[in-house]
Amino acid sequence: MPRISSPDSGAIVTNRVVEEGLPYPFGAHWDGKGTNFALFSANATKVEVCLFDGDKETRIELPEYTDEVFHGYLPDVGPGTFYGYRVHGPYEPEKGHRFNPNKLLLDPYARAHAGQLEWNPAVFGYKMETGDDTTFDERDSAPFMPKCVIVDPDFDWAGEAGRQPVPWDQTIIYETHVKGFTKLHPDVPEKLRGTYAGFGSKPVVDYLCGLGITSVELLPIHTFINDDYLLNKKLVNYWGYNSIGFFAPDPRYASDVPNSLREFKEMVARLHAGGLEVILDVVYNHTAEGNELGPTLSFKGIDNASYYRLMPDKPRYYINDTGTGNTVNLSNARVIQMVADSLRYWVREMHIDGFRFDLGTILAREIYGFTEQSGFLKAVDQDPLLTTVKLIAEPWDIGPGGYQVGGFPPGWAEWNDKFRDTARNFWRGKAPVSALAPRLVASGDMFNHQGRRAWASINFVTAHDGFTLNDWASYNEKHNEANGENNKDGSSNNAAWNCGIEGPTDDKAIVALRERQKRNMLATLLFSQGTPMLLGGDEFGRTQNGNNNAYCQDSEISWFDWSLTTEGKDLLAFTKRLIKLLGGCSVLRRSRFLTGEHDPDLDVRDVTWINANGGPMEDAHWKDGNMKCFGMLLDGRAQKTGIHKPAEDQTMLMILNGFEGLVDFTMPEAFGGQAWELLVDTNIPDTKGGEDFPFGHMYQVTARSLLLLSLKK
């Protein structure tokens, strides 16, 4: 019989039955009568599962080892039980092994966690005080560690049957933070603010639905750790890019911690009931264990050499393509399986609609570099479940060949930072029209290959990392003093313009220009081909007071100030109107790339670029660096599909004037009409529509403004 011991007494307990169990599925799975435990480790010599009843710990050696998996079955152990692992094996850092059974380890497959990590020297596998990671620490870390929780997965997903995903060409993504969105929300019950329950509450769902977005993208909610150095500065890892558990929603966002799993599911169900998709920002590229001087919390103590990429010639040290200390080893089949299992779990059991992969390039990097034929991408791309949800890559990291925008395979969408940078520079007068034009048509120069669609370009002008839209128009420089790093953190390359004065001002002319600039950016984002992603709060002018790296600010710097919805009601109304226009005009959201090539069968060009004289752009216009005003004419007869049949969509004209002065723009001719109806003029935020301008009319386009017009048939 396996050894079962209580470390407090040292006694051997023999009255608990331990069965062989199965080497699958990984993790702790309750079957209604007991729990099966299965843990992968290619290099361990013994694994003990540790059960906790308050401070009392009982250790049970898993009796079997099959195909590099330790496993065992414990009858009468069920939901609500707290547990962890102790893993035995060689402690040989020079060879990449860091086993230390004195350290309680989190199950990589745990479905729930309880408690928070307490930073104590005991949570390090070496004698932390020495700074020498080759030493061996014998202190017990259990008192300072969070615990895993066995769960009952049962949940009634009533109302989910028959639910269909939002088509990519109708998708509008809204990036936000579970806590920050609701922490100060006056209509959310106070006890629910900052929680999953609060985010799933009626006021939140009603607001998001009323805005018109289709898909909510949540910053990381996988269980994560607050960095010690941040806590010492009375700060936290607010964004959550420091994962330690890929299967569990972080309990810090639960209003009812023992039922955090159920609360998360209820949030998803309520968002779905409102017709909203839920996309998770996931961090599979690194973990919270850091480099060789980091703590031993899970993977490092389970099988360091399998889970992490180590230096080939010096496996004591970690490859750091993430900039966080370690890199998850997606060249190992079991590690790929863990990530794929995690993704499938969130889709199948939690009903998640898609994922945004932080530093996605790392997931597609083998030892020899990035490749769209990487093991991870192959595993995902052939998976019949994962190919039904939205897959979005952040296509860069700091490793060799780390910038790969446009390099992911068919089926994937990617954050397009070139759209962000070019749009920002155009509206501050720093980018020519030749740079902006490709971005307005889904950046086909990067994405139009292998049958990929226009939706593959995730267009954004702001994101959680960087200035908010309000701050982009209000600050030239970052103001990150509150982060405690002497304003040295965060990017200094923001392509921002304060319009003449740094920060808040009462100058009416500057305020008016800033408001128009925000409208310009929102209209550019929403009326461009591709998939738009709106940063939460930009629709009403949310500010972080110039902080462009608020990752550590669980404070009013990051929390949404809902009083601004009153102050910014005009911007909010304008955003809603743009989204409604987008939803009603399919030519603005084509899934096929617009090329501008002439279709002889239909005698039409899908897009025609127009100069201020009303004629087609010519080479001289594109090469003229001083040209700041041009138009994009989208012919509604252009094909929606590959079938040679004319479409019957509206023909639209967008005019963009990035010049600092007024431009007289001649209304161009278009087939099937005689005049253009004005729908949007960012200089007139409350444009009602209905005003017509005949072909040949010279419209005075205000400095730095955007127009959208529809052909009057």
LINDALIN-V200969 format. One record per backbone hydrogen bond with DSSP energy under -1.0 kcal/mol. CO is the residue of the C=O (numbers start at 1). NH is the residue of the N-H. E is the energy in kcal/mol with one decimal. If there is no record, write none. Layout:
BEGIN
co->{CO;CO}
nh->{NH;NH}
e->{E;E}
END
This chain:
BEGIN
co->{3;4;5;6;11;19;27;29;33;34;35;36;37;38;39;46;47;48;49;50;51;53;56;58;59;60;64;66;68;69;70;71;72;73;74;74;78;81;82;83;84;85;86;88;88;90;92;92;93;97;100;102;105;107;112;114;120;121;123;125;126;127;132;141;142;144;147;148;150;157;160;167;168;172;172;173;174;175;176;177;179;180;182;185;189;190;192;195;196;198;201;202;203;204;205;206;207;208;214;215;216;217;218;221;223;223;227;228;230;230;231;236;240;242;243;248;250;251;253;256;257;259;260;261;262;263;264;265;266;267;268;269;271;272;277;278;279;280;282;285;291;297;298;299;303;303;304;307;309;314;317;321;327;328;329;332;333;334;335;336;337;338;339;340;341;342;343;344;345;345;346;353;354;355;356;357;357;359;362;364;366;369;371;374;375;376;377;378;380;383;385;386;390;391;392;393;394;394;395;399;404;409;413;414;416;417;418;419;420;421;422;423;425;426;432;432;433;436;438;439;440;443;443;444;447;449;453;454;456;457;457;458;459;468;469;471;471;472;474;480;481;485;498;507;508;509;510;511;512;513;514;515;516;517;518;519;520;521;522;523;531;532;534;535;537;537;544;546;550;551;551;552;553;555;555;560;561;562;563;563;564;566;568;569;570;571;572;573;574;575;576;577;578;579;580;582;585;586;591;599;599;604;606;608;609;610;611;612;615;618;619;624;628;630;631;632;633;634;635;636;637;643;651;652;653;654;655;656;657;659;663;665;667;670;674;675;676;677;680;681;684;691;693;694;697;699;699;701;705;706;707;708;708;709;710;712}
nh->{61;13;59;10;6;73;38;36;76;31;74;29;72;27;70;88;62;86;60;84;58;56;53;51;5;49;71;69;41;66;39;64;37;19;35;77;81;150;52;148;50;105;48;45;46;99;95;97;96;92;103;141;85;110;149;147;123;124;296;137;128;130;135;144;145;118;114;83;80;160;163;170;171;214;215;534;217;536;219;181;183;560;185;188;192;193;195;199;200;201;205;206;207;208;209;210;211;212;277;174;279;176;281;250;244;245;231;232;233;235;234;238;242;225;288;223;253;254;196;259;260;263;264;265;266;267;268;269;270;271;272;273;276;275;216;353;218;356;358;328;294;106;302;303;306;307;308;329;319;317;311;398;309;330;332;336;337;338;339;340;341;342;343;344;345;346;347;348;349;350;352;390;280;392;282;360;394;362;365;371;369;366;374;378;379;380;381;382;383;387;388;389;355;413;357;415;360;396;404;402;407;412;393;458;420;421;422;423;424;425;426;427;430;429;435;436;437;440;443;442;529;446;447;448;449;452;456;457;414;459;531;416;533;472;473;474;475;497;503;483;484;488;501;511;512;513;514;515;516;517;518;519;520;521;522;523;524;525;526;527;459;173;175;538;540;542;547;479;553;238;239;236;555;558;559;562;564;565;566;567;568;569;572;573;574;575;576;577;578;579;580;581;582;583;584;585;588;589;454;603;604;599;635;633;617;631;614;666;611;622;623;627;658;656;610;654;608;652;638;649;647;645;711;634;709;632;707;630;705;704;701;699;696;673;695;712;693;710;708;684;687;678;676;697;667;665;701;663;657;682;655;679;680;653;677;674}
e->{-2.0;-3.9;-3.4;-3.1;-1.5;-2.4;-1.5;-2.7;-2.7;-2.5;-2.7;-2.4;-1.9;-2.7;-2.9;-3.3;-2.7;-2.5;-2.9;-1.4;-2.6;-1.8;-2.6;-3.0;-2.2;-3.0;-2.3;-1.1;-2.3;-2.8;-2.7;-2.0;-3.3;-3.0;-2.2;-1.1;-1.6;-2.4;-2.4;-2.6;-3.1;-3.1;-3.0;-2.6;-1.1;-1.6;-2.2;-2.0;-1.5;-1.1;-2.1;-1.9;-2.4;-2.0;-2.2;-2.6;-2.4;-1.5;-2.8;-2.3;-1.5;-2.0;-1.6;-2.0;-1.3;-2.9;-2.4;-2.4;-3.1;-2.0;-2.1;-1.9;-1.6;-1.9;-2.0;-3.3;-2.7;-3.3;-2.3;-2.3;-2.1;-2.5;-1.5;-1.1;-2.0;-1.0;-1.5;-2.2;-1.9;-1.2;-2.4;-3.0;-1.8;-2.5;-2.5;-2.5;-1.9;-1.4;-2.7;-2.5;-3.3;-2.6;-2.3;-3.4;-2.8;-1.5;-2.2;-2.2;-1.1;-2.8;-1.9;-1.6;-1.9;-1.9;-1.9;-1.7;-1.5;-1.9;-2.7;-1.8;-1.8;-2.5;-2.2;-2.1;-2.4;-2.0;-2.2;-2.6;-2.1;-2.2;-2.7;-2.1;-2.5;-2.2;-2.9;-2.6;-2.8;-2.7;-2.6;-2.6;-2.3;-2.6;-1.4;-2.5;-1.3;-2.3;-1.7;-2.9;-2.3;-2.5;-2.5;-1.4;-2.7;-1.4;-1.5;-2.5;-2.3;-2.0;-2.2;-2.9;-3.3;-2.3;-2.5;-2.7;-2.4;-2.2;-1.7;-3.5;-2.4;-1.1;-2.7;-2.2;-2.3;-2.6;-2.7;-1.1;-2.2;-1.6;-1.5;-2.3;-1.7;-2.5;-1.5;-2.4;-2.3;-2.4;-3.0;-1.5;-1.3;-1.9;-1.7;-1.3;-2.7;-2.8;-3.4;-2.5;-1.4;-1.8;-3.1;-1.5;-2.7;-1.6;-2.8;-3.0;-1.2;-2.7;-2.3;-2.6;-2.4;-2.3;-2.8;-2.1;-3.8;-1.6;-1.1;-1.3;-2.4;-1.5;-2.2;-1.0;-2.8;-2.2;-2.2;-1.7;-2.1;-1.9;-2.1;-1.6;-3.3;-1.1;-2.7;-2.5;-2.3;-2.2;-1.4;-1.1;-1.8;-1.9;-3.2;-2.3;-1.9;-1.9;-1.0;-2.6;-2.5;-2.1;-2.7;-2.4;-2.1;-2.6;-2.3;-2.0;-2.7;-2.2;-2.2;-2.5;-2.5;-2.4;-2.5;-2.2;-2.3;-2.4;-2.4;-2.2;-1.6;-2.4;-1.7;-2.6;-1.6;-1.6;-1.5;-1.4;-1.7;-1.4;-2.5;-1.0;-1.8;-1.3;-1.3;-1.5;-3.8;-1.3;-2.4;-2.5;-2.2;-2.5;-2.3;-2.0;-2.2;-2.4;-2.3;-2.3;-2.5;-2.2;-1.3;-1.1;-1.6;-1.6;-3.2;-2.0;-1.2;-2.8;-1.1;-2.9;-2.7;-2.8;-2.3;-2.7;-3.2;-2.0;-2.0;-1.6;-3.0;-2.8;-2.4;-2.4;-2.2;-2.0;-1.8;-2.0;-2.0;-2.4;-3.0;-3.0;-2.8;-2.9;-2.7;-1.9;-1.3;-1.7;-3.1;-3.1;-2.7;-1.2;-2.2;-3.1;-2.6;-2.5;-2.2;-2.6;-1.8;-2.7;-2.9;-2.3;-3.0;-3.2;-1.0;-2.3;-2.6;-2.5;-2.1;-2.8;-2.0;-2.7;-3.4;-1.2}
END
